[in-house]
Amino acid sequence: MDRTFIVMAIEHYNPLGIVRSLGERGIRPVLIALPGRAPVASASRYVSRVHRAAGMEEAYGVLMDRYGDGKGEKPVLLCCDDRTMGYLDARYGELKDRFVLFNAGEPGRITKYMDKMEILELARRHGLKVLDTAVARRGEVPAGLRFPVITKSISPNVGGWKSDVHICRSVEELEEAYRSIQSPDVVVQRYIEKKNEYCLDGFSVDGGRQVFHAIASSYNYVIPGYYSPYMTVSRPLERFKGPLEAMMAEIGFEGIYSAEFLVDEEGGYWFSEINFRNSTWSYASSRAGMPLPLLWARAMERGGVDPSEYRDIREGFTAMVEPVDYAKRVVGGGLSPADWLMDFKEADCGFYYSKEDPEPFREAVRNWGRLG
């Protein structure tokens, strides 16, 4: 409670969730904010101080000049997006004695496992089911390819990220997709008609040897090739704890993370990826009584996980990314505004709305079209 907490992130509801997770429990973090679609995180009443930076180098300069003197208790540095995580990971040697931060014990090691082929192979070795996957140079069609396939950037920090995702049902469709894909190396993966997705949110400490899984999220409706912004939150399945703990230990990761799975029509779970930073759904864990940023910082200080910090989750707990869900179901899906409003009011977690912290939602309403 005496440490400085710093959130360094692109403006988004993800860092807003971290700010609220801490602020609701008496810790007012510093925010180093990079430009996003709308300044929602910096609008929170829980932020103690905002530093606005035009780019990553400027943000890093603020971090080191203002908070990196290495004196006193190390500040806790929290990260929400892959771009910032990759930048900090490359500079871990300079940061490790100045901050408590997400790390894998050496510079560049987190970035290594942001590579989709690296993390898929690791998951396969530790017993998780993985879809057939190949890496191709942009424009190449891998030999023996079975359609349909889905294309992805090789890493979240390469290419167009979500804009590089295409579902292709023939060679012709793949060749057409290559015309807009930005990543020079493209993951081409077997595509399955998913029944749902399954996302685990938690953290690891002790060189990755101890994990704490707080929540699991599954979607209330499915969008092909895209995430759903309206979900049900429940207790995580115990079956994934062992494999993920083994993966975190091999990587050596200490930090908040999320693991994602596809669920096929027969109910089989297929490992998809790991996000080595606070995830978009993390604030739902806080609303369920488990604020991951605070629990991770405590665990880092004590050197281990405390299972007594787990809280049971009420059946039917729902969470909603309000502008995106409105765009998908009302504007694009034909749901009536009245029916949407009922779901909105009954949700246990809004990622923008908070009665105790209203200004970020006002900012979201002012930018509703851009955020949806």
Secondary structure in CASP SS format (residue, H / E / C, confidence):
PFRMAT SS
TARGET T0000
AUTHOR 0000-0000-0000
METHOD secondary structure of the structure
MODEL  1
M C 1.00
D C 1.00
R C 1.00
T C 1.00
F E 1.00
I E 1.00
V E 1.00
M E 1.00
A E 1.00
I E 1.00
E C 1.00
H C 1.00
Y H 1.00
N H 1.00
P H 1.00
L H 1.00
G H 1.00
I H 1.00
V H 1.00
R H 1.00
S H 1.00
L H 1.00
G H 1.00
E C 1.00
R C 1.00
G C 1.00
I C 1.00
R C 1.00
P C 1.00
V E 1.00
L E 1.00
I E 1.00
A E 1.00
L E 1.00
P C 1.00
G C 1.00
R C 1.00
A C 1.00
P C 1.00
V C 1.00
A C 1.00
S C 1.00
A C 1.00
S C 1.00
R C 1.00
Y C 1.00
V C 1.00
S C 1.00
R E 1.00
V E 1.00
H E 1.00
R E 1.00
A C 1.00
A C 1.00
G C 1.00
M H 1.00
E H 1.00
E H 1.00
A H 1.00
Y H 1.00
G H 1.00
V H 1.00
L H 1.00
M H 1.00
D H 1.00
R H 1.00
Y H 1.00
G C 1.00
D C 1.00
G C 1.00
K C 1.00
G C 1.00
E C 1.00
K C 1.00
P C 1.00
V E 1.00
L E 1.00
L E 1.00
C E 1.00
C C 1.00
D C 1.00
D H 1.00
R H 1.00
T H 1.00
M H 1.00
G H 1.00
Y H 1.00
L H 1.00
D H 1.00
A H 1.00
R C 1.00
Y H 1.00
G H 1.00
E H 1.00
L H 1.00
K C 1.00
D C 1.00
R C 1.00
F C 1.00
V E 1.00
L E 1.00
F C 1.00
N E 1.00
A C 1.00
G C 1.00
E C 1.00
P C 1.00
G C 1.00
R H 1.00
I H 1.00
T H 1.00
K H 1.00
Y H 1.00
M H 1.00
D C 1.00
K H 1.00
M H 1.00
E H 1.00
I H 1.00
L H 1.00
E H 1.00
L H 1.00
A H 1.00
R H 1.00
R H 1.00
H C 1.00
G C 1.00
L C 1.00
K C 1.00
V E 1.00
L C 1.00
D C 1.00
T E 1.00
A E 1.00
V E 1.00
A E 1.00
R E 1.00
R C 1.00
G C 1.00
E C 1.00
V C 1.00
P C 1.00
A C 1.00
G C 1.00
L C 1.00
R C 1.00
F C 1.00
P C 1.00
V E 1.00
I E 1.00
T E 1.00
K E 1.00
S E 1.00
I C 1.00
S C 1.00
P C 1.00
N C 1.00
V C 1.00
G C 1.00
G C 1.00
W H 1.00
K H 1.00
S H 1.00
D H 1.00
V C 1.00
H E 1.00
I E 1.00
C E 1.00
R C 1.00
S C 1.00
V H 1.00
E H 1.00
E H 1.00
L H 1.00
E H 1.00
E H 1.00
A H 1.00
Y H 1.00
R C 1.00
S C 1.00
I C 1.00
Q C 1.00
S C 1.00
P C 1.00
D E 1.00
V E 1.00
V E 1.00
V E 1.00
Q E 1.00
R E 1.00
Y C 1.00
I C 1.00
E C 1.00
K E 1.00
K E 1.00
N E 1.00
E E 1.00
Y E 1.00
C E 1.00
L E 1.00
D E 1.00
G E 1.00
F E 1.00
S E 1.00
V E 1.00
D C 1.00
G C 1.00
G C 1.00
R C 1.00
Q E 1.00
V E 1.00
F E 1.00
H E 1.00
A E 1.00
I E 1.00
A E 1.00
S E 1.00
S E 1.00
Y E 1.00
N C 1.00
Y C 1.00
V C 1.00
I E 1.00
P C 1.00
G C 1.00
Y E 1.00
Y C 1.00
S C 1.00
P C 1.00
Y E 1.00
M E 1.00
T E 1.00
V E 1.00
S E 1.00
R C 1.00
P C 1.00
L C 1.00
E H 1.00
R H 1.00
F H 1.00
K H 1.00
G H 1.00
P H 1.00
L H 1.00
E H 1.00
A H 1.00
M H 1.00
M H 1.00
A H 1.00
E H 1.00
I H 1.00
G C 1.00
F C 1.00
E E 1.00
G E 1.00
I E 1.00
Y E 1.00
S E 1.00
A E 1.00
E E 1.00
F E 1.00
L E 1.00
V E 1.00
D E 1.00
E C 1.00
E C 1.00
G C 1.00
G C 1.00
Y E 1.00
W E 1.00
F E 1.00
S E 1.00
E E 1.00
I E 1.00
N E 1.00
F C 1.00
R C 1.00
N C 1.00
S C 1.00
T C 1.00
W C 1.00
S H 1.00
Y H 1.00
A H 1.00
S H 1.00
S H 1.00
R H 1.00
A C 1.00
G C 1.00
M C 1.00
P C 1.00
L H 1.00
P H 1.00
L H 1.00
L H 1.00
W H 1.00
A H 1.00
R H 1.00
A H 1.00
M H 1.00
E H 1.00
R H 1.00
G C 1.00
G C 1.00
V C 1.00
D C 1.00
P H 1.00
S H 1.00
E H 1.00
Y C 1.00
R C 1.00
D C 1.00
I C 1.00
R C 1.00
E C 1.00
G C 1.00
F E 1.00
T E 1.00
A E 1.00
M E 1.00
V C 1.00
E H 1.00
P H 1.00
V H 1.00
D H 1.00
Y H 1.00
A H 1.00
K H 1.00
R H 1.00
V H 1.00
V H 1.00
G C 1.00
G C 1.00
G C 1.00
L C 1.00
S C 1.00
P H 1.00
A H 1.00
D H 1.00
W H 1.00
L H 1.00
M H 1.00
D H 1.00
F H 1.00
K H 1.00
E H 1.00
A C 1.00
D C 1.00
C E 1.00
G E 1.00
F C 1.00
Y C 1.00
Y C 1.00
S C 1.00
K C 1.00
E C 1.00
D C 1.00
P C 1.00
E H 1.00
P H 1.00
F H 1.00
R H 1.00
E H 1.00
A H 1.00
V H 1.00
R H 1.00
N C 1.00
W H 1.00
G H 1.00
R H 1.00
L H 1.00
G C 1.00
END
